[in-house]
Amino acid sequence: MKDRILLFTILILLLVIIYQALIIFNAKDIKYSANDMYRIRDIILENTVATDLDYKVYDLNNDSVLDVLDMMIIKRHFLDIEKIPNVKIIKGR
């Protein structure tokens, strides 16, 4: 009986993780704000540790590094200079 409860709990948690991953990967319109720029700044200055979600949301040039270039892309989007396209993949060099 305990094995069934454990298996059921694991399956539920797995479904929740898959659902959250689908929401993140299918996000079409992410609204970036000044708080997002501050988050990247803190990561760059090593005042905070980047999470996996930070890399998914803020690594806009897909170079696997959160740096000033990502912050610049968000800043240009925030200031209405250049909007980030609905598909969050900006090809790197």
C-alpha positions as CSV (number, residue, x, y, z in Angstrom):
1,M,0.0,0.0,0.0
2,K,2.8,2.4,0.9
3,D,4.5,1.6,-2.5
4,R,1.3,2.6,-4.3
5,I,0.9,5.9,-2.5
6,L,4.6,6.7,-3.2
7,L,4.2,5.8,-6.8
8,F,1.0,7.9,-7.1
9,T,2.8,10.9,-5.4
10,I,5.7,10.6,-7.8
11,L,3.4,10.5,-10.8
12,I,1.5,13.6,-9.6
13,L,4.7,15.5,-9.0
14,L,6.0,14.4,-12.4
15,L,2.8,15.7,-14.1
16,V,3.1,19.0,-12.3
17,I,6.8,19.4,-13.5
18,I,5.9,18.5,-17.0
19,Y,3.0,21.0,-17.0
20,Q,5.2,23.8,-15.6
21,A,7.8,23.0,-18.3
22,L,5.2,23.2,-21.0
23,I,4.0,26.6,-19.8
24,I,7.5,28.0,-19.7
25,F,8.5,26.6,-23.1
26,N,5.3,27.7,-24.8
27,A,5.3,31.2,-23.4
28,K,4.6,33.5,-26.3
29,D,4.5,36.9,-24.7
30,I,6.8,37.5,-21.8
31,K,6.4,40.9,-20.3
32,Y,9.8,42.1,-19.2
33,S,10.1,45.0,-16.7
34,A,12.7,47.0,-14.8
35,N,12.7,44.2,-12.2
36,D,13.9,41.8,-14.8
37,M,16.9,44.1,-15.6
38,Y,17.7,44.3,-11.9
39,R,17.5,40.5,-11.6
40,I,20.1,40.1,-14.4
41,R,22.2,42.9,-12.9
42,D,22.3,41.1,-9.6
43,I,23.2,37.8,-11.3
44,I,26.0,39.5,-13.3
45,L,27.4,41.1,-10.1
46,E,27.0,37.8,-8.4
47,N,24.7,39.2,-5.7
48,T,22.3,36.4,-6.5
49,V,22.6,32.9,-7.9
50,A,20.9,32.2,-11.3
51,T,18.4,29.4,-11.4
52,D,17.5,27.2,-14.3
53,L,14.4,29.3,-14.8
54,D,16.5,32.4,-15.0
55,Y,18.4,30.9,-17.9
56,K,15.2,29.9,-19.7
57,V,13.6,33.3,-19.3
58,Y,16.6,35.7,-19.5
59,D,19.2,34.0,-21.8
60,L,17.8,35.8,-24.9
61,N,20.8,35.3,-27.2
62,N,21.0,31.5,-26.3
63,D,24.7,31.6,-25.4
64,S,24.1,29.8,-22.0
65,V,25.5,32.8,-20.1
66,L,23.5,35.5,-18.4
67,D,25.4,38.7,-19.2
68,V,25.2,42.3,-20.2
69,L,24.0,41.4,-23.7
70,D,20.9,39.7,-22.3
71,M,20.3,42.7,-20.1
72,M,20.6,45.1,-23.0
73,I,18.0,43.1,-25.1
74,I,15.6,43.4,-22.2
75,K,16.3,47.0,-21.7
76,R,15.7,47.8,-25.4
77,H,12.4,45.9,-25.1
78,F,11.4,47.7,-21.9
79,L,12.2,51.1,-23.5
80,D,10.2,50.2,-26.7
81,I,13.3,50.5,-28.8
82,E,13.2,47.0,-30.1
83,K,10.6,44.5,-29.1
84,I,11.6,40.9,-28.4
85,P,9.8,38.7,-30.9
86,N,7.0,36.4,-29.7
87,V,9.3,33.5,-30.2
88,K,12.0,34.0,-27.5
89,I,14.8,32.6,-29.6
90,I,17.3,35.1,-30.9
91,K,20.0,33.4,-32.9
92,G,23.5,33.9,-31.6
93,R,26.6,34.3,-33.8
